[in-house]
Amino acid sequence: VYFDSNNNQHGFLRKAGGKIVTFDAPNVGYPAQPNLSFSGGTVPTGINNEGEIVGWYTDANGAYHGFVRSVHGKFTIIDDPSSSSSPPATMPNAINDGGVIVGMWFDSNFNYHGFVRQVEGSFTTVDAPGDLTTGLYHINDLGEVGGETTDSATNTSHGLLLHPNGKLVTFEAPNA
């Protein structure tokens, strides 16, 4: 991400030879964001070995949409149908070489929930039992997903590992 002189965010990719390619998602807008702590614009968040880039952007109405940018520069917009925030918000964070995407969507209370988006476009919400929020940030080529969750009873954050078979494990770092 880089910021222009108006403090708007834009995406860029540095190619192997050093060439910088800048980009913005289609229909990007730069509205003020009163409810979320993110600025407007295009925000790439992950890239796979195929050169596909995921991220999110804001539109003129302040909604957050996810995107996948192909290696050839074509954008596919992705919105989790579960997002109930106003405006809606879908924020992909990572993509593996198989094209599976993980990220989060926001509910009407602006709490975030994890999602896994399969290549054919289906979404699965991931919430740890008893959680307030769940964010998914990483996925490897085996389909193992890493993230974090915040316990609603204690407001304590925990590490999260989601196995490809659906088993969800939370954990603590030593001395956390």
N, C-alpha and C positions, 0 to 999 in steps of 0.2 A: 504494500500500500504506500502511496505517497499522497501528500496533501498539497493542493494548489494554494494560490495566494488568498483565496476565499475560504480556506480551511475545509474544502470538500475533498473527499477521498476518491482515489482512482487506483485501478489495478495496474500492475505491470509484471512482466516476465522477463528475466534475463536469460537469453539463450546461451548455449554452450560456448559460442564464439565471442560472447560479450555484448551482442546487440540487445538493446532494451526495447521491448514491445509494450506499449501502454494500451489499456483497454478500459471500456466502461460497458456495463450490461445495457441491453436495450431498455428504453423507458426509464433510465435512471433519473432520479430527482434529488434535490438537496433541501428538503424541508427541515425546519427546526424539529427536534425530537424531544418533546417534553416528558414522555413517560419512560423512555429507555435511555441508557447512558451511552449510546453509540451515536456517532455522527452520521451524516448522510453521505451517500455516494456508493461506490463499488468497492467491496472488500473481499479479495481472494483469501482463502484460509487454508487450502490444501491442494496438493498436486500428486498425481500418481506417476508411475514409471512410463505410462503411455503418453503423458503430457496433458492429460485432462485436468482442468483446474476447477475446483468448487469454491463457492463463497456465497456471499449475499450482497444485495443492493437495496437501496431505498427508492421508492417511486415518489412521484410528486405529491401523493396523499400521505406519505409517511409510513406506508406499509413496507415490511421487510420481506423480500422474496429471495429464495435460494436460486443458484444457477450452477450449471455445469458448462464450462467452456471447452470445446473440443480442441484438439491440437491444431485444427485448421481455422479456429476462431469462431465457430458456430456456437451460439448460446442455446441451451435448453433451460427453461425456467421451471423451478420446482417449488411447489407450495404444499406443505403438509395440511391435509384437510382438517386435522384436529385443532389447528390454531384458532383460538377464540378471543385473542386479544383484539383491542381496537386501537389502532389498526392492526391487522394480522401480522404475524412475524414467524418466518421460517429461516433458520440460520444453519446451513451445512458447515461442517468443520473439516471433514476428511473424506477421501475417496481411495479405495484400494484398486489394484490393477484389474480386478474383475468388474469394476464399475459400481460397487456397493458403496453407498454414501451414509455417513452418520452425522448427526448434529442435534439441534434442539428446536422446539417450537414453544411459543408462549401462550399461556391461558389468559382468561379474562382478568385475573389478579396479577398478571405479569410474572407469574412463576413459570419457570421453564421445565420442559419435559424432553427426554431424549427420544430420538427417532433413528430407525434404520430404514433406508430406502433401497429396495432391490432394483436391479437393472431394468426390470419391466415396468417399474413405476409404483409398486405397492409400498406403503408405509406401515411400519410397526412401531407403536409407542413403547418406550422403555422407561418404566418408573420402578425404582426399588421400593419394596414394601415399607410403608410408613414414612416415605420421604416427602419433603416439601418441594425439592427441585432435583432434577437429574440432568446432567449435561454429558453428552458423548462427544469426545474430541479426537479419537484415534481409531483406526481400523487397519489390521494387517491383512495380508493376502490369504491367511487361513480363516478369516472372518472373525477373529477375536477383537473385541471392542473394548477400549479403555475410556474411562470417564470419571465422574465424581457425582456424589449425591449428598444432599443435606437432609439430615434427620429432622422431621417436623417436631418431635418431642423435645430434643435438646439443642436444635439449631447447629448441630455439629456436622462438619463435612467429613466424608469418607471416600476412599478410593473405590472404584467400581471396575469389575471385569465381567463382560458378557461373553460367554462361550457361544460358538456357532449352534450348539444344540439348545440354546435358550436359557441355560443355567446362568444365573446372575450371582456373583460373589462380591461382597463388599469387604474392605480390609482397611487396616491402619498401617501407616508407616511406623517403624520403630521410634519410640519416644514422642509420638504425635500427641 
